[in-house]
Amino acid sequence: MPNYIIAYHGAGKFETPEQGAAARAKWKVWVGGLGDAVVNPGTPLVRGKLVSSAGVSKRQDDLLTGFSVVRADNMDAAQDRSRLFAP
């Protein structure tokens, strides 16, 4: 069974600590529900920079901020798994 990357985009900032805790709790439930399909539950990417032909600039909010890796039969099944968690 192949592996698929679920990519996270955006800043992921919360207005209150409670909102952050609620989002983390929802994510933990999602990861727990994936069972043995989880290859990598999540890797945050922080302090990134945008590298382009124009040079290097500070990270933008729409850049990749993290990823998870799941095992699924096909792309459709991987997408179904990723839809279960929408922060």
N, CA, C and O atoms as CSV, one atom per row, in Angstrom:
chain,resi,resn,atom,element,x,y,z
A,1,MET,N,N,0.849,-1.172,0.000
A,1,MET,CA,C,0.000,0.000,0.000
A,1,MET,C,C,0.899,1.242,0.000
A,1,MET,O,O,1.818,1.333,0.815
A,2,PRO,N,N,0.648,2.195,-0.900
A,2,PRO,CA,C,1.504,3.384,-0.982
A,2,PRO,C,C,1.263,4.390,0.138
A,2,PRO,O,O,0.239,4.357,0.820
A,3,ASN,N,N,2.230,5.282,0.308
A,3,ASN,CA,C,2.141,6.369,1.279
A,3,ASN,C,C,1.767,7.657,0.565
A,3,ASN,O,O,2.132,7.868,-0.592
A,4,TYR,N,N,1.034,8.520,1.269
A,4,TYR,CA,C,0.622,9.819,0.731
A,4,TYR,C,C,0.919,10.894,1.762
A,4,TYR,O,O,0.794,10.669,2.966
A,5,ILE,N,N,1.313,12.060,1.279
A,5,ILE,CA,C,1.582,13.198,2.152
A,5,ILE,C,C,0.353,14.078,2.224
A,5,ILE,O,O,-0.236,14.426,1.201
A,6,ILE,N,N,-0.032,14.437,3.437
A,6,ILE,CA,C,-1.065,15.438,3.665
A,6,ILE,C,C,-0.320,16.701,4.078
A,6,ILE,O,O,0.321,16.731,5.128
A,7,ALA,N,N,-0.403,17.736,3.260
A,7,ALA,CA,C,0.351,18.968,3.498
A,7,ALA,C,C,-0.533,20.010,4.171
A,7,ALA,O,O,-1.708,20.157,3.835
A,8,TYR,N,N,0.047,20.730,5.125
A,8,TYR,CA,C,-0.651,21.793,5.840
A,8,TYR,C,C,-0.088,23.140,5.399
A,8,TYR,O,O,1.126,23.333,5.340
A,9,HIS,N,N,-0.985,24.060,5.092
A,9,HIS,CA,C,-0.597,25.401,4.661
A,9,HIS,C,C,-1.179,26.423,5.618
A,9,HIS,O,O,-2.259,26.217,6.173
A,10,GLY,N,N,-0.476,27.512,5.811
A,10,GLY,CA,C,-1.002,28.601,6.623
A,10,GLY,C,C,-0.259,28.743,7.930
A,10,GLY,O,O,0.550,27.901,8.317
A,11,ALA,N,N,-0.564,29.841,8.594
A,11,ALA,CA,C,0.166,30.209,9.802
A,11,ALA,C,C,-0.190,29.354,11.005
A,11,ALA,O,O,0.679,29.084,11.834
A,12,GLY,N,N,-1.436,28.919,11.131
A,12,GLY,CA,C,-1.823,28.114,12.271
A,12,GLY,C,C,-1.794,28.859,13.588
A,12,GLY,O,O,-1.545,28.262,14.636
A,13,LYS,N,N,-2.045,30.152,13.546
A,13,LYS,CA,C,-2.039,30.953,14.767
A,13,LYS,C,C,-3.445,30.994,15.354
A,13,LYS,O,O,-4.439,31.006,14.628
A,14,PHE,N,N,-3.505,31.015,16.665
A,14,PHE,CA,C,-4.782,31.034,17.365
A,14,PHE,C,C,-4.866,32.278,18.233
A,14,PHE,O,O,-3.861,32.744,18.769
A,15,GLU,N,N,-6.068,32.809,18.367
A,15,GLU,CA,C,-6.254,34.023,19.155
A,15,GLU,C,C,-6.092,33.787,20.646
A,15,GLU,O,O,-5.669,34.683,21.376
A,16,THR,N,N,-6.428,32.578,21.106
A,16,THR,CA,C,-6.319,32.269,22.526
A,16,THR,C,C,-5.644,30.912,22.710
A,16,THR,O,O,-5.666,30.089,21.795
A,17,PRO,N,N,-5.055,30.665,23.861
A,17,PRO,CA,C,-4.484,29.343,24.140
A,17,PRO,C,C,-5.556,28.246,24.088
A,17,PRO,O,O,-5.270,27.111,23.705
A,18,GLU,N,N,-6.766,28.585,24.466
A,18,GLU,CA,C,-7.857,27.601,24.448
A,18,GLU,C,C,-8.174,27.156,23.022
A,18,GLU,O,O,-8.448,25.978,22.792
A,19,GLN,N,N,-8.140,28.077,22.071
A,19,GLN,CA,C,-8.382,27.717,20.674
A,19,GLN,C,C,-7.283,26.794,20.162
A,19,GLN,O,O,-7.557,25.837,19.438
A,20,GLY,N,N,-6.052,27.079,20.533
A,20,GLY,CA,C,-4.943,26.217,20.150
A,20,GLY,C,C,-5.076,24.827,20.746
A,20,GLY,O,O,-4.829,23.826,20.074
A,21,ALA,N,N,-5.468,24.772,22.014
A,21,ALA,CA,C,-5.651,23.476,22.685
A,21,ALA,C,C,-6.782,22.686,22.036
A,21,ALA,O,O,-6.674,21.470,21.878
A,22,ALA,N,N,-7.862,23.360,21.660
A,22,ALA,CA,C,-8.991,22.684,21.006
A,22,ALA,C,C,-8.570,22.120,19.647
A,22,ALA,O,O,-8.958,21.007,19.291
A,23,ALA,N,N,-7.782,22.882,18.891
A,23,ALA,CA,C,-7.305,22.411,17.585
A,23,ALA,C,C,-6.379,21.208,17.742
A,23,ALA,O,O,-6.474,20.247,16.978
A,24,ARG,N,N,-5.489,21.256,18.724
A,24,ARG,CA,C,-4.580,20.126,18.970
A,24,ARG,C,C,-5.361,18.884,19.403
A,24,ARG,O,O,-5.029,17.770,18.997
A,25,ALA,N,N,-6.388,19.069,20.217
A,25,ALA,CA,C,-7.212,17.936,20.657
A,25,ALA,C,C,-7.934,17.307,19.461
A,25,ALA,O,O,-8.018,16.083,19.360
A,26,LYS,N,N,-8.454,18.142,18.559
A,26,LYS,CA,C,-9.135,17.632,17.360
A,26,LYS,C,C,-8.149,16.860,16.492
A,26,LYS,O,O,-8.486,15.804,15.956
A,27,TRP,N,N,-6.928,17.385,16.351
A,27,TRP,CA,C,-5.910,16.715,15.550
A,27,TRP,C,C,-5.548,15.363,16.153
A,27,TRP,O,O,-5.391,14.384,15.423
A,28,LYS,N,N,-5.411,15.296,17.495
A,28,LYS,CA,C,-5.073,14.032,18.154
A,28,LYS,C,C,-6.150,12.981,17.940
A,28,LYS,O,O,-5.836,11.806,17.751
A,29,VAL,N,N,-7.413,13.385,17.968
A,29,VAL,CA,C,-8.511,12.451,17.710
A,29,VAL,C,C,-8.421,11.939,16.277
A,29,VAL,O,O,-8.604,10.748,16.023
A,30,TRP,N,N,-8.136,12.851,15.334
A,30,TRP,CA,C,-8.015,12.468,13.926
A,30,TRP,C,C,-6.886,11.469,13.732
A,30,TRP,O,O,-7.079,10.432,13.098
A,31,VAL,N,N,-5.710,11.768,14.272
A,31,VAL,CA,C,-4.562,10.868,14.128
A,31,VAL,C,C,-4.863,9.520,14.778
A,31,VAL,O,O,-4.548,8.473,14.212
A,32,GLY,N,N,-5.467,9.543,15.957
A,32,GLY,CA,C,-5.817,8.294,16.630
A,32,GLY,C,C,-6.786,7.446,15.820
A,32,GLY,O,O,-6.715,6.217,15.845
A,33,GLY,N,N,-7.689,8.100,15.105
A,33,GLY,CA,C,-8.667,7.386,14.287
A,33,GLY,C,C,-8.083,6.768,13.031
A,33,GLY,O,O,-8.706,5.899,12.423
A,34,LEU,N,N,-6.900,7.201,12.636
A,34,LEU,CA,C,-6.274,6.646,11.435
A,34,LEU,C,C,-5.645,5.281,11.683
A,34,LEU,O,O,-5.387,4.531,10.742
A,35,GLY,N,N,-5.400,4.962,12.946
A,35,GLY,CA,C,-4.844,3.649,13.293
A,35,GLY,C,C,-3.523,3.376,12.616
A,35,GLY,O,O,-2.630,4.223,12.612
A,36,ASP,N,N,-3.394,2.169,12.030
A,36,ASP,CA,C,-2.122,1.770,11.433
A,36,ASP,C,C,-1.860,2.415,10.074
A,36,ASP,O,O,-0.834,2.143,9.452
A,37,ALA,N,N,-2.777,3.267,9.606
A,37,ALA,CA,C,-2.546,3.993,8.350
A,37,ALA,C,C,-1.543,5.122,8.532
A,37,ALA,O,O,-1.042,5.665,7.548
A,38,VAL,N,N,-1.240,5.483,9.779
A,38,VAL,CA,C,-0.310,6.578,10.045
A,38,VAL,C,C,1.125,6.098,9.863
A,38,VAL,O,O,1.566,5.144,10.505
A,39,VAL,N,N,1.838,6.773,8.980
A,39,VAL,CA,C,3.262,6.518,8.792
A,39,VAL,C,C,4.049,7.556,9.587
A,39,VAL,O,O,5.010,7.225,10.281
A,40,ASN,N,N,3.628,8.815,9.478
A,40,ASN,CA,C,4.215,9.936,10.228
A,40,ASN,C,C,3.041,10.801,10.661
A,40,ASN,O,O,2.389,11.405,9.808
A,41,PRO,N,N,2.746,10.883,11.960
A,41,PRO,CA,C,1.565,11.619,12.401
A,41,PRO,C,C,1.622,13.109,12.124
A,41,PRO,O,O,0.578,13.744,11.977
A,42,GLY,N,N,2.799,13.674,12.051
A,42,GLY,CA,C,2.877,15.095,11.741
A,42,GLY,C,C,4.241,15.666,12.012
A,42,GLY,O,O,4.863,15.378,13.034
A,43,THR,N,N,4.701,16.482,11.084
A,43,THR,CA,C,5.966,17.169,11.229
A,43,THR,C,C,5.732,18.644,10.941
A,43,THR,O,O,5.424,19.008,9.806
A,44,PRO,N,N,5.871,19.500,11.949
A,44,PRO,CA,C,5.716,20.933,11.695
A,44,PRO,C,C,6.955,21.492,11.005
A,44,PRO,O,O,8.076,21.047,11.252
A,45,LEU,N,N,6.737,22.456,10.152
A,45,LEU,CA,C,7.833,23.149,9.485
A,45,LEU,C,C,7.745,24.604,9.905
A,45,LEU,O,O,6.756,25.280,9.619
A,46,VAL,N,N,8.766,25.083,10.578
A,46,VAL,CA,C,8.733,26.450,11.089
A,46,VAL,C,C,9.930,27.243,10.588
A,46,VAL,O,O,10.935,26.687,10.147
A,47,ARG,N,N,9.791,28.542,10.671
A,47,ARG,CA,C,10.862,29.472,10.294
A,47,ARG,C,C,11.357,29.258,8.873
A,47,ARG,O,O,12.553,29.349,8.597
A,48,GLY,N,N,10.424,28.974,7.982
A,48,GLY,CA,C,10.790,28.779,6.589
A,48,GLY,C,C,11.006,30.096,5.869
A,48,GLY,O,O,10.666,31.167,6.373
A,49,LYS,N,N,11.569,29.995,4.700
A,49,LYS,CA,C,11.770,31.160,3.849
A,49,LYS,C,C,11.342,30.787,2.439
A,49,LYS,O,O,11.415,29.626,2.036
A,50,LEU,N,N,10.902,31.775,1.711
A,50,LEU,CA,C,10.502,31.585,0.325
A,50,LEU,C,C,11.719,31.822,-0.557
A,50,LEU,O,O,12.302,32.907,-0.542
A,51,VAL,N,N,12.100,30.809,-1.325
A,51,VAL,CA,C,13.240,30.925,-2.223
A,51,VAL,C,C,12.700,30.944,-3.646
A,51,VAL,O,O,12.003,30.020,-4.063
A,52,SER,N,N,13.020,31.987,-4.383
A,52,SER,CA,C,12.560,32.110,-5.766
A,52,SER,C,C,13.658,32.755,-6.605
A,52,SER,O,O,14.724,33.098,-6.095
A,53,SER,N,N,13.384,32.912,-7.887
A,53,SER,CA,C,14.370,33.541,-8.760
A,53,SER,C,C,14.619,34.997,-8.361
A,53,SER,O,O,15.649,35.570,-8.716
A,54,ALA,N,N,13.678,35.594,-7.624
A,54,ALA,CA,C,13.835,36.972,-7.161
A,54,ALA,C,C,14.693,37.059,-5.899
A,54,ALA,O,O,15.064,38.156,-5.482
A,55,GLY,N,N,15.008,35.934,-5.297
A,55,GLY,CA,C,15.816,35.926,-4.087
A,55,GLY,C,C,15.139,35.181,-2.960
A,55,GLY,O,O,14.241,34.371,-3.191
A,56,VAL,N,N,15.565,35.452,-1.746
A,56,VAL,CA,C,15.037,34.797,-0.549
A,56,VAL,C,C,14.293,35.837,0.278
A,56,VAL,O,O,14.797,36.933,0.520
A,57,SER,N,N,13.085,35.477,0.709
A,57,SER,CA,C,12.305,36.405,1.522
A,57,SER,C,C,11.746,35.674,2.732
A,57,SER,O,O,11.784,34.445,2.802
A,58,LYS,N,N,11.226,36.441,3.681
A,58,LYS,CA,C,10.625,35.843,4.867
A,58,LYS,C,C,9.436,34.988,4.467
A,58,LYS,O,O,8.827,35.188,3.416
A,59,ARG,N,N,9.129,34.054,5.310
A,59,ARG,CA,C,8.045,33.116,5.056
A,59,ARG,C,C,6.713,33.830,4.928
A,59,ARG,O,O,6.439,34.791,5.648
A,60,GLN,N,N,5.905,33.365,4.026
A,60,GLN,CA,C,4.561,33.883,3.807
A,60,GLN,C,C,3.553,32.937,4.463
A,60,GLN,O,O,3.860,31.764,4.677
A,61,ASP,N,N,2.369,33.426,4.779
A,61,ASP,CA,C,1.360,32.601,5.448
A,61,ASP,C,C,0.878,31.425,4.611
A,61,ASP,O,O,0.394,30.443,5.173
A,62,ASP,N,N,0.993,31.490,3.300
A,62,ASP,CA,C,0.470,30.413,2.469
A,62,ASP,C,C,1.490,29.317,2.167
A,62,ASP,O,O,1.203,28.412,1.384
A,63,LEU,N,N,2.660,29.385,2.767
A,63,LEU,CA,C,3.665,28.361,2.531
A,63,LEU,C,C,3.371,27.101,3.332
A,63,LEU,O,O,2.563,27.117,4.261
A,64,LEU,N,N,4.026,26.027,2.968
A,64,LEU,CA,C,3.892,24.758,3.668
A,64,LEU,C,C,4.341,24.914,5.118
A,64,LEU,O,O,5.457,25.365,5.378
A,65,THR,N,N,3.475,24.544,6.062
A,65,THR,CA,C,3.805,24.688,7.477
A,65,THR,C,C,3.939,23.347,8.199
A,65,THR,O,O,4.335,23.306,9.364
A,66,GLY,N,N,3.611,22.254,7.514
A,66,GLY,CA,C,3.748,20.939,8.121
A,66,GLY,C,C,3.188,19.870,7.209
A,66,GLY,O,O,2.614,20.157,6.158
A,67,PHE,N,N,3.368,18.616,7.636
A,67,PHE,CA,C,2.829,17.512,6.848
A,67,PHE,C,C,2.663,16.272,7.715
A,67,PHE,O,O,3.303,16.119,8.755
A,68,SER,N,N,1.784,15.397,7.251
A,68,SER,CA,C,1.608,14.062,7.810
A,68,SER,C,C,1.737,13.076,6.657
A,68,SER,O,O,1.534,13.443,5.499
A,69,VAL,N,N,2.071,11.836,6.965
A,69,VAL,CA,C,2.150,10.799,5.945
A,69,VAL,C,C,1.205,9.677,6.359
A,69,VAL,O,O,1.264,9.177,7.483
A,70,VAL,N,N,0.321,9.286,5.418
A,70,VAL,CA,C,-0.627,8.202,5.683
A,70,VAL,C,C,-0.496,7.134,4.605
A,70,VAL,O,O,-0.074,7.408,3.482
A,71,ARG,N,N,-0.857,5.946,4.964
A,71,ARG,CA,C,-0.872,4.804,4.050
A,71,ARG,C,C,-2.316,4.636,3.589
A,71,ARG,O,O,-3.237,4.646,4.405
A,72,ALA,N,N,-2.511,4.482,2.283
A,72,ALA,CA,C,-3.858,4.303,1.736
A,72,ALA,C,C,-3.770,3.499,0.442
A,72,ALA,O,O,-2.716,3.416,-0.187
A,73,ASP,N,N,-4.899,2.912,0.063
A,73,ASP,CA,C,-4.936,2.104,-1.162
A,73,ASP,C,C,-4.700,2.933,-2.416
A,73,ASP,O,O,-4.089,2.461,-3.375
A,74,ASN,N,N,-5.197,4.195,-2.407
A,74,ASN,CA,C,-5.069,5.048,-3.586
A,74,ASN,C,C,-5.260,6.504,-3.167
A,74,ASN,O,O,-5.533,6.792,-2.001
A,75,MET,N,N,-5.116,7.411,-4.121
A,75,MET,CA,C,-5.211,8.839,-3.834
A,75,MET,C,C,-6.585,9.208,-3.269
A,75,MET,O,O,-6.680,10.018,-2.346
A,76,ASP,N,N,-7.640,8.622,-3.815
A,76,ASP,CA,C,-8.982,8.930,-3.304
A,76,ASP,C,C,-9.123,8.552,-1.834
A,76,ASP,O,O,-9.699,9.305,-1.049
A,77,ALA,N,N,-8.605,7.402,-1.467
A,77,ALA,CA,C,-8.673,6.969,-0.067
A,77,ALA,C,C,-7.844,7.882,0.825
A,77,ALA,O,O,-8.248,8.181,1.949
A,78,ALA,N,N,-6.691,8.327,0.340
A,78,ALA,CA,C,-5.863,9.254,1.116
A,78,ALA,C,C,-6.591,10.584,1.299
A,78,ALA,O,O,-6.548,11.172,2.380
A,79,GLN,N,N,-7.252,11.057,0.256
A,79,GLN,CA,C,-8.018,12.300,0.370
A,79,GLN,C,C,-9.153,12.155,1.363
A,79,GLN,O,O,-9.427,13.073,2.136
A,80,ASP,N,N,-9.815,11.010,1.347
A,80,ASP,CA,C,-10.893,10.773,2.324
A,80,ASP,C,C,-10.339,10.831,3.744
A,80,ASP,O,O,-10.983,11.385,4.635
A,81,ARG,N,N,-9.174,10.275,3.959
A,81,ARG,CA,C,-8.576,10.313,5.292
A,81,ARG,C,C,-8.256,11.750,5.704
A,81,ARG,O,O,-8.461,12.129,6.857
A,82,SER,N,N,-7.753,12.547,4.759
A,82,SER,CA,C,-7.377,13.917,5.090
A,82,SER,C,C,-8.605,14.792,5.353
A,82,SER,O,O,-8.520,15.750,6.121
A,83,ARG,N,N,-9.727,14.484,4.738
A,83,ARG,CA,C,-10.943,15.271,4.935
A,83,ARG,C,C,-11.505,15.112,6.357
A,83,ARG,O,O,-12.279,15.949,6.821
A,84,LEU,N,N,-11.117,14.059,7.023
A,84,LEU,CA,C,-11.608,13.838,8.385
A,84,LEU,C,C,-11.066,14.874,9.348
A,84,LEU,O,O,-11.607,15.072,10.436
A,85,PHE,N,N,-9.987,15.537,8.937
A,85,PHE,CA,C,-9.401,16.576,9.782
A,85,PHE,C,C,-9.271,17.847,8.978
A,85,PHE,O,O,-8.490,17.920,8.030
A,86,ALA,N,N,-10.033,18.842,9.357
A,86,ALA,CA,C,-9.943,20.155,8.713
A,86,ALA,C,C,-9.857,21.188,9.819
A,86,ALA,O,O,-10.875,21.587,10.384
A,87,PRO,N,N,-8.622,21.628,10.134
A,87,PRO,CA,C,-8.463,22.568,11.234
A,87,PRO,C,C,-9.207,23.877,11.011
A,87,PRO,O,O,-9.162,24.766,11.861
